[in-house]
Amino acid sequence: MALLTCTCWLVFSQSNSLAQSIKRGQEVFNITCKNCHKENGLGQEGVYPPLAKSDFLTKDTKRAIGIVIKGLNGEITVNGKMYNLDMPPQTQLNDQQITDVLNFVRNSWGNKGKAFTTAQVLQLRAASAANINK
Ligand code: HEC
């Protein structure tokens, strides 16, 4: 019984913290990403790719984190359409803000996906710093 209560509490607190992360992430999005990817997450055809229902975003967690940390350039295809502009790295954001904004975009506009964690962001940031120093 004690174990059951404990497990339920854990599940509750985790989903609760995801909800809070999404909420904080919306503020980060409005300040940092909205100018390009737009409030409705649809971006601008041929210029800024959509985050809403983006197959590119949902496919690969590490790549999604990497895009925010390192930016993105070169040709990409999102939902069957081609984009080829530069997204600057969002280096002003800390690990928590990156986690929050990705949780927001992965759970908005009909998107649904696994939660990002600050541990994943930290790990990738460390790995990319190691690459730069090589
Ligand atoms: C200055 C405009 C700009 C800003 C600000 C910006 N992006 Fe982007 N983003 C782009 C462009 C342009 C691309 C496509 C790059 C390419 O063609 O290689 C892109 C691509 C992406 C992709 C991969 C493609 C897709 O649609 O799934 C993701 C994910 C993404 N951005 C998330 C974000 C998030 C999250 C933020 C805010 C933290 C952000 N972007 C801020 C311009 C921007």
py3Dmol code that shows the C-alpha trace and the ligand (Angstrom):
import py3Dmol

protein = """\
ATOM      1  CA  MET A   1       0.000   0.000   0.000  1.00  0.00           C
ATOM      2  CA  ALA A   2       2.787   2.364   0.905  1.00  0.00           C
ATOM      3  CA  LEU A   3       4.531   1.459  -2.342  1.00  0.00           C
ATOM      4  CA  LEU A   4       1.379   2.096  -4.335  1.00  0.00           C
ATOM      5  CA  THR A   5       0.904   5.528  -2.801  1.00  0.00           C
ATOM      6  CA  CYS A   6       4.519   6.291  -3.463  1.00  0.00           C
ATOM      7  CA  THR A   7       4.311   5.239  -7.142  1.00  0.00           C
ATOM      8  CA  CYS A   8       1.157   7.266  -7.722  1.00  0.00           C
ATOM      9  CA  TRP A   9       2.751  10.297  -6.180  1.00  0.00           C
ATOM     10  CA  LEU A  10       5.777   9.907  -8.422  1.00  0.00           C
ATOM     11  CA  VAL A  11       3.645   9.664 -11.583  1.00  0.00           C
ATOM     12  CA  PHE A  12       1.631  12.669 -10.469  1.00  0.00           C
ATOM     13  CA  SER A  13       4.636  14.801  -9.648  1.00  0.00           C
ATOM     14  CA  GLN A  14       6.292  13.930 -12.956  1.00  0.00           C
ATOM     15  CA  SER A  15       3.290  14.843 -15.086  1.00  0.00           C
ATOM     16  CA  ASN A  16       2.820  17.917 -12.972  1.00  0.00           C
ATOM     17  CA  SER A  17       6.365  19.026 -13.576  1.00  0.00           C
ATOM     18  CA  LEU A  18       5.965  18.424 -17.335  1.00  0.00           C
ATOM     19  CA  ALA A  19       2.910  20.691 -17.287  1.00  0.00           C
ATOM     20  CA  GLN A  20       4.943  23.347 -15.505  1.00  0.00           C
ATOM     21  CA  SER A  21       7.826  22.948 -17.927  1.00  0.00           C
ATOM     22  CA  ILE A  22       5.439  23.421 -20.882  1.00  0.00           C
ATOM     23  CA  LYS A  23       4.032  26.549 -19.261  1.00  0.00           C
ATOM     24  CA  ARG A  24       7.461  28.070 -18.688  1.00  0.00           C
ATOM     25  CA  GLY A  25       8.437  26.969 -22.201  1.00  0.00           C
ATOM     26  CA  GLN A  26       5.625  28.986 -23.745  1.00  0.00           C
ATOM     27  CA  GLU A  27       7.175  32.159 -22.340  1.00  0.00           C
ATOM     28  CA  VAL A  28      10.586  31.202 -23.708  1.00  0.00           C
ATOM     29  CA  PHE A  29       8.961  30.476 -27.091  1.00  0.00           C
ATOM     30  CA  ASN A  30       7.200  33.838 -27.209  1.00  0.00           C
ATOM     31  CA  ILE A  31      10.424  35.693 -26.557  1.00  0.00           C
ATOM     32  CA  THR A  32      12.844  33.501 -28.504  1.00  0.00           C
ATOM     33  CA  CYS A  33      11.225  31.508 -31.309  1.00  0.00           C
ATOM     34  CA  LYS A  34       7.896  33.136 -32.145  1.00  0.00           C
ATOM     35  CA  ASN A  35       9.334  35.782 -34.476  1.00  0.00           C
ATOM     36  CA  CYS A  36      10.361  33.109 -36.926  1.00  0.00           C
ATOM     37  CA  HIS A  37       8.253  30.034 -36.212  1.00  0.00           C
ATOM     38  CA  LYS A  38       5.093  32.104 -35.507  1.00  0.00           C
ATOM     39  CA  GLU A  39       2.564  31.916 -32.695  1.00  0.00           C
ATOM     40  CA  ASN A  40       0.609  29.119 -34.395  1.00  0.00           C
ATOM     41  CA  GLY A  41       3.815  27.112 -34.915  1.00  0.00           C
ATOM     42  CA  LEU A  42       3.310  27.071 -38.673  1.00  0.00           C
ATOM     43  CA  GLY A  43       6.344  29.165 -39.537  1.00  0.00           C
ATOM     44  CA  GLN A  44       6.350  30.647 -43.017  1.00  0.00           C
ATOM     45  CA  GLU A  45       6.302  28.449 -46.085  1.00  0.00           C
ATOM     46  CA  GLY A  46       9.631  28.251 -47.845  1.00  0.00           C
ATOM     47  CA  VAL A  47      11.337  30.369 -45.157  1.00  0.00           C
ATOM     48  CA  TYR A  48      10.743  29.200 -41.584  1.00  0.00           C
ATOM     49  CA  PRO A  49       9.720  25.552 -41.224  1.00  0.00           C
ATOM     50  CA  PRO A  50       6.685  24.610 -39.133  1.00  0.00           C
ATOM     51  CA  LEU A  51       7.051  23.198 -35.631  1.00  0.00           C
ATOM     52  CA  ALA A  52       3.362  22.265 -35.581  1.00  0.00           C
ATOM     53  CA  LYS A  53       3.071  18.593 -36.615  1.00  0.00           C
ATOM     54  CA  SER A  54       6.713  18.670 -37.747  1.00  0.00           C
ATOM     55  CA  ASP A  55       7.950  15.177 -38.563  1.00  0.00           C
ATOM     56  CA  PHE A  56      11.484  16.575 -38.306  1.00  0.00           C
ATOM     57  CA  LEU A  57      10.987  17.753 -34.727  1.00  0.00           C
ATOM     58  CA  THR A  58       9.317  14.638 -33.385  1.00  0.00           C
ATOM     59  CA  LYS A  59      11.636  12.100 -35.005  1.00  0.00           C
ATOM     60  CA  ASP A  60      14.868  12.656 -33.112  1.00  0.00           C
ATOM     61  CA  THR A  61      15.247  13.983 -29.554  1.00  0.00           C
ATOM     62  CA  LYS A  62      18.996  14.578 -29.713  1.00  0.00           C
ATOM     63  CA  ARG A  63      18.731  16.395 -33.015  1.00  0.00           C
ATOM     64  CA  ALA A  64      15.936  18.608 -31.667  1.00  0.00           C
ATOM     65  CA  ILE A  65      18.059  19.645 -28.680  1.00  0.00           C
ATOM     66  CA  GLY A  66      21.075  20.121 -30.947  1.00  0.00           C
ATOM     67  CA  ILE A  67      19.155  22.522 -33.204  1.00  0.00           C
ATOM     68  CA  VAL A  68      18.459  24.878 -30.304  1.00  0.00           C
ATOM     69  CA  ILE A  69      22.026  24.656 -28.950  1.00  0.00           C
ATOM     70  CA  LYS A  70      23.926  24.764 -32.247  1.00  0.00           C
ATOM     71  CA  GLY A  71      21.432  26.218 -34.711  1.00  0.00           C
ATOM     72  CA  LEU A  72      20.780  24.671 -38.106  1.00  0.00           C
ATOM     73  CA  ASN A  73      21.775  25.355 -41.674  1.00  0.00           C
ATOM     74  CA  GLY A  74      21.678  23.603 -44.989  1.00  0.00           C
ATOM     75  CA  GLU A  75      18.825  22.023 -46.834  1.00  0.00           C
ATOM     76  CA  ILE A  76      16.161  20.207 -44.786  1.00  0.00           C
ATOM     77  CA  THR A  77      12.777  18.732 -45.635  1.00  0.00           C
ATOM     78  CA  VAL A  78       9.942  19.219 -43.165  1.00  0.00           C
ATOM     79  CA  ASN A  79       6.574  17.633 -43.874  1.00  0.00           C
ATOM     80  CA  GLY A  80       7.551  17.200 -47.513  1.00  0.00           C
ATOM     81  CA  LYS A  81       8.631  20.827 -48.085  1.00  0.00           C
ATOM     82  CA  MET A  82      12.175  22.085 -48.507  1.00  0.00           C
ATOM     83  CA  TYR A  83      13.811  24.775 -46.365  1.00  0.00           C
ATOM     84  CA  ASN A  84      17.276  26.203 -46.687  1.00  0.00           C
ATOM     85  CA  LEU A  85      17.973  29.158 -44.423  1.00  0.00           C
ATOM     86  CA  ASP A  86      20.053  29.590 -41.275  1.00  0.00           C
ATOM     87  CA  MET A  87      18.667  29.230 -37.807  1.00  0.00           C
ATOM     88  CA  PRO A  88      21.100  30.906 -35.383  1.00  0.00           C
ATOM     89  CA  PRO A  89      22.137  28.966 -32.257  1.00  0.00           C
ATOM     90  CA  GLN A  90      20.087  30.023 -29.236  1.00  0.00           C
ATOM     91  CA  THR A  91      23.086  30.272 -26.938  1.00  0.00           C
ATOM     92  CA  GLN A  92      21.435  32.789 -24.631  1.00  0.00           C
ATOM     93  CA  LEU A  93      19.172  30.048 -23.231  1.00  0.00           C
ATOM     94  CA  ASN A  94      20.203  27.954 -20.217  1.00  0.00           C
ATOM     95  CA  ASP A  95      19.590  24.201 -19.921  1.00  0.00           C
ATOM     96  CA  GLN A  96      16.271  24.660 -18.131  1.00  0.00           C
ATOM     97  CA  GLN A  97      14.972  27.123 -20.742  1.00  0.00           C
ATOM     98  CA  ILE A  98      15.991  24.813 -23.608  1.00  0.00           C
ATOM     99  CA  THR A  99      14.231  21.880 -21.920  1.00  0.00           C
ATOM    100  CA  ASP A 100      11.125  23.971 -21.268  1.00  0.00           C
ATOM    101  CA  VAL A 101      10.846  25.439 -24.762  1.00  0.00           C
ATOM    102  CA  LEU A 102      11.267  22.002 -26.378  1.00  0.00           C
ATOM    103  CA  ASN A 103       8.615  20.552 -24.067  1.00  0.00           C
ATOM    104  CA  PHE A 104       6.325  23.386 -25.130  1.00  0.00           C
ATOM    105  CA  VAL A 105       6.823  22.869 -28.868  1.00  0.00           C
ATOM    106  CA  ARG A 106       6.608  19.075 -28.565  1.00  0.00           C
ATOM    107  CA  ASN A 107       3.264  19.380 -26.753  1.00  0.00           C
ATOM    108  CA  SER A 108       1.543  22.217 -28.623  1.00  0.00           C
ATOM    109  CA  TRP A 109      -0.480  22.644 -31.827  1.00  0.00           C
ATOM    110  CA  GLY A 110      -1.522  19.000 -31.743  1.00  0.00           C
ATOM    111  CA  ASN A 111       2.055  17.735 -31.205  1.00  0.00           C
ATOM    112  CA  LYS A 112       2.539  15.041 -28.627  1.00  0.00           C
ATOM    113  CA  GLY A 113       5.836  13.488 -27.574  1.00  0.00           C
ATOM    114  CA  LYS A 114       8.099  12.293 -24.813  1.00  0.00           C
ATOM    115  CA  ALA A 115       9.274  14.827 -22.254  1.00  0.00           C
ATOM    116  CA  PHE A 116      12.723  16.356 -22.649  1.00  0.00           C
ATOM    117  CA  THR A 117      14.890  16.490 -19.507  1.00  0.00           C
ATOM    118  CA  THR A 118      17.581  18.931 -18.436  1.00  0.00           C
ATOM    119  CA  ALA A 119      19.929  15.930 -18.111  1.00  0.00           C
ATOM    120  CA  GLN A 120      19.594  15.263 -21.865  1.00  0.00           C
ATOM    121  CA  VAL A 121      20.290  18.913 -22.657  1.00  0.00           C
ATOM    122  CA  LEU A 122      23.300  19.029 -20.318  1.00  0.00           C
ATOM    123  CA  GLN A 123      24.758  15.882 -21.862  1.00  0.00           C
ATOM    124  CA  LEU A 124      24.436  17.198 -25.399  1.00  0.00           C
ATOM    125  CA  ARG A 125      25.841  20.576 -24.541  1.00  0.00           C
ATOM    126  CA  ALA A 126      28.875  18.908 -22.957  1.00  0.00           C
ATOM    127  CA  ALA A 127      29.319  16.674 -26.014  1.00  0.00           C
ATOM    128  CA  SER A 128      29.119  19.570 -28.466  1.00  0.00           C
ATOM    129  CA  ALA A 129      31.569  21.648 -26.380  1.00  0.00           C
ATOM    130  CA  ALA A 130      33.989  18.702 -26.491  1.00  0.00           C
ATOM    131  CA  ASN A 131      33.665  18.599 -30.288  1.00  0.00           C
ATOM    132  CA  ILE A 132      34.420  22.289 -30.649  1.00  0.00           C
ATOM    133  CA  ASN A 133      37.596  21.920 -28.582  1.00  0.00           C
ATOM    134  CA  LYS A 134      38.954  19.069 -30.686  1.00  0.00           C
TER     135      LYS A 134
END
"""
ligand_1 = """\
43
HEC
C 15.867 33.819 -36.766
C 14.770 32.890 -36.996
C 14.649 31.680 -36.086
C 14.558 31.644 -34.717
C 14.623 32.815 -33.734
C 14.374 30.250 -34.352
N 14.378 29.462 -35.478
Fe 14.136 27.427 -35.558
N 14.524 27.465 -37.563
C 14.712 28.592 -38.334
C 15.075 28.210 -39.692
C 15.343 29.150 -40.838
C 15.091 26.791 -39.698
C 15.460 25.901 -40.904
C 16.968 25.826 -41.050
C 17.433 25.157 -42.328
O 16.803 25.349 -43.360
O 18.447 24.421 -42.270
C 14.708 26.345 -38.341
C 14.554 25.028 -37.962
C 14.083 24.603 -36.723
C 13.759 23.219 -36.365
C 13.872 21.983 -37.265
C 12.860 21.966 -38.351
C 11.431 21.801 -37.871
O 10.585 22.594 -38.343
O 11.140 20.921 -37.070
C 13.365 23.238 -35.063
C 12.925 22.036 -34.225
C 13.439 24.609 -34.597
N 13.873 25.411 -35.640
C 13.115 25.024 -33.320
C 13.314 26.334 -32.836
C 13.106 26.724 -31.465
C 12.609 25.805 -30.348
C 13.429 28.054 -31.391
C 13.438 28.934 -30.166
C 14.275 28.470 -29.049
C 13.813 28.488 -32.716
N 13.724 27.418 -33.572
C 14.191 29.787 -33.063
C 14.623 29.905 -37.882
C 14.557 30.300 -36.559
"""
view = py3Dmol.view(width=600, height=400)
view.addModel(protein, "pdb")
view.setStyle({"model": 0}, {"cartoon": {"style": "trace"}})
view.addModel(ligand_1, "xyz")
view.setStyle({"model": 1}, {"stick": {}})
view.zoomTo()
view.show()
